[in-house]
C-alpha cells in the first residue's frame, strides 16, 4: 500500500510522450556484432560526442545496455569512460564549459534533450562515485535524503524506505544499531554501501558505478562486487572500472574505451577470451594501460 | 661547521616562532599588573555591575556596566548588518556568481576590509550621522545606530571572506551526491552545503563580532560618547574601546582612573579571547566534520 503511494510520489514516469522514439532494436555494437541479452535495450547511446571546451573527449559513441544486466566499461585513465557514464544521468551539467552531440535513449526517451528534466532523470538513474561520499549527517539522514528532497514527507514511509534500502545494500545487519551515528564514522567499505543505499532509496531503474572500489581494500571490494551481482536482478547496472578482473567477475557485457573511442563491445566472456581488436587484446593482456 | 650553522638557524627560527607567544604573555602580564590595583578600591562586582562611570568626579565612581552594555549593543547592531550582508555575499559568490563576477567582487570585498577605520569613522560622522539625524528626527546623529551600521559594514568583509572559504571547503563530491539523487540546486545548497559549512560560517560570524567589539577609532568618532546605560538604539553611547581611547590621555599614570582603564582593557581582551577560542574550536570541529584533517 505504502509502496504504491511512494512510487506515485516519486513520479517514475514523468517523461514527455513526444520524446518517445521508435522501438529500439537489438543491441548492435560498432563491430556489427549482435550481443542480445534481453528483448530490448534499456539504454542506447547514439553517435555521442562530448567536448570539454574545445577538447573532444568522446568520439561518436554508440552502444546499448541491456536491462537487468551488468555492463563494465574498461579502459586506461583518460579514455572517456567516466565522462561517458556521467552523461547517462547528466552529471556533466555540473561542469561548466562542456557540450555534447548525439542522443542517449532510456526506454526510448532522449534523456539529453532539454525537455527531459535532469532531477527527474537522476531519480531513475542513480550514481555511486569513485570515493565514498556520504554527507556529514547521520546514517539514517543520508539514506532519507533522497526521498526527502523528492517531496516524501510521511516519516513512516521514509523510515520504511531507509530500512529497505539499507537491507538491499547489505548494510542493515552491521549498522542497524548505529542509524543515528555520523556516517563519517563508518569504514570506507561501509560508507560506499551506504552511498549505494542512498542511491537505492529513490527507487532508480539504472545504477551507474564510477569506479566504486577504487579506494577500497580487497575485502570491501569483494562485498561491493557481491552486492552488484545481487542488485542486477532488479536494476540495469553500468560500472566503470580500472580493474579488469573486476570487470570479468561482475559483468555480462564489456565495453572497451580508448582515447574517447569505443573500440569493442560484447559479451564479457567473449571479450576476455577472444578479443577481436588488437588494441583490446593488448589492453586486457596488460601490454599497456 | 655545517652542523653548527644548522643549529644556529634552528634556534633563530624557534625564537622567531615563539616571539608572538612572548608578546601575548607580555601583554597579558602588563594588563593584569596595571589592572589589578583598581580592585583593591572597587570590588570586581561593583566594577562590572556599577551603573555610573564618573572616573574624574570627587569621589570617583568606577562602574563600567554602561560601557559594557554599549559595546554589546553596538556589536549586536553590527551583527544584524554584517551577518546577512556577509553570509549573503559569500553565498552569492560561491553559488551564483560566474567567474567574471567573482573576479570583480572578491577583490572589492577585500578592499572594503583594507579601508582604514578612520575613513569609516569620518564617513559615519560627516555623512551617515546627519542623514540619520534628519530622517529619524534625533537630537544627535552620533549614536548606537550610526555606530552599528558603520561597524556592520566594517565587519562584512571579514564575515564574507571567511564564510566563502568555509563554503569552498565543502567537497564537490557532496554536491554531486546530492544532485545524483534528484535534488535541485536550492535543496543542495540549503540541505547539504550550508549545513556542512555551518560551523565554518559560525566561525566567520564570531570573528566578525570580534572585529566589531574591538574596533576603536570608528566608535570613538561616531558613538556619541555618553557613558550612560543606553535605553534605545538612538542613544549616544560610550563603548569600552572608546572610553579607553578617549580617557587614557588625561588619566595620570598610576592613578585609580589609569588602573580602571587597564581593567576595562583586560575585560575587553578576555571577551575577544573567548570569541577567538570559540571560533577556533568550532572551526576545528568543522574540519573534522568534513574529514579534512584525516
HADDOCK unambig.tbl for C-alpha pairs under 7 A between the chains (distance, minus, plus):
assign (segid A and resid 119 and name CA) (segid B and resid 182 and name CA) 4.19 0.50 0.50
assign (segid A and resid 119 and name CA) (segid B and resid 183 and name CA) 6.26 0.50 0.50
assign (segid A and resid 119 and name CA) (segid B and resid 184 and name CA) 6.58 0.50 0.50
assign (segid A and resid 120 and name CA) (segid B and resid 182 and name CA) 6.23 0.50 0.50
assign (segid A and resid 122 and name CA) (segid B and resid 180 and name CA) 5.56 0.50 0.50
assign (segid A and resid 122 and name CA) (segid B and resid 181 and name CA) 5.79 0.50 0.50
assign (segid A and resid 122 and name CA) (segid B and resid 182 and name CA) 4.96 0.50 0.50
assign (segid A and resid 123 and name CA) (segid B and resid 181 and name CA) 5.52 0.50 0.50
assign (segid A and resid 123 and name CA) (segid B and resid 182 and name CA) 5.14 0.50 0.50
assign (segid A and resid 126 and name CA) (segid B and resid 180 and name CA) 6.07 0.50 0.50
assign (segid A and resid 126 and name CA) (segid B and resid 181 and name CA) 6.35 0.50 0.50
assign (segid A and resid 127 and name CA) (segid B and resid 180 and name CA) 6.02 0.50 0.50
assign (segid A and resid 133 and name CA) (segid B and resid 173 and name CA) 6.00 0.50 0.50
assign (segid A and resid 133 and name CA) (segid B and resid 174 and name CA) 6.26 0.50 0.50
assign (segid A and resid 133 and name CA) (segid B and resid 177 and name CA) 6.82 0.50 0.50
assign (segid A and resid 135 and name CA) (segid B and resid 174 and name CA) 6.17 0.50 0.50
assign (segid A and resid 136 and name CA) (segid B and resid 196 and name CA) 6.57 0.50 0.50
assign (segid A and resid 136 and name CA) (segid B and resid 289 and name CA) 6.27 0.50 0.50
assign (segid A and resid 136 and name CA) (segid B and resid 290 and name CA) 6.69 0.50 0.50
assign (segid A and resid 146 and name CA) (segid B and resid 181 and name CA) 5.38 0.50 0.50
assign (segid A and resid 149 and name CA) (segid B and resid 183 and name CA) 5.62 0.50 0.50
assign (segid A and resid 149 and name CA) (segid B and resid 187 and name CA) 6.82 0.50 0.50
assign (segid A and resid 150 and name CA) (segid B and resid 182 and name CA) 6.99 0.50 0.50
assign (segid A and resid 150 and name CA) (segid B and resid 183 and name CA) 6.97 0.50 0.50
assign (segid A and resid 199 and name CA) (segid B and resid 181 and name CA) 6.30 0.50 0.50
assign (segid A and resid 202 and name CA) (segid B and resid 181 and name CA) 6.76 0.50 0.50
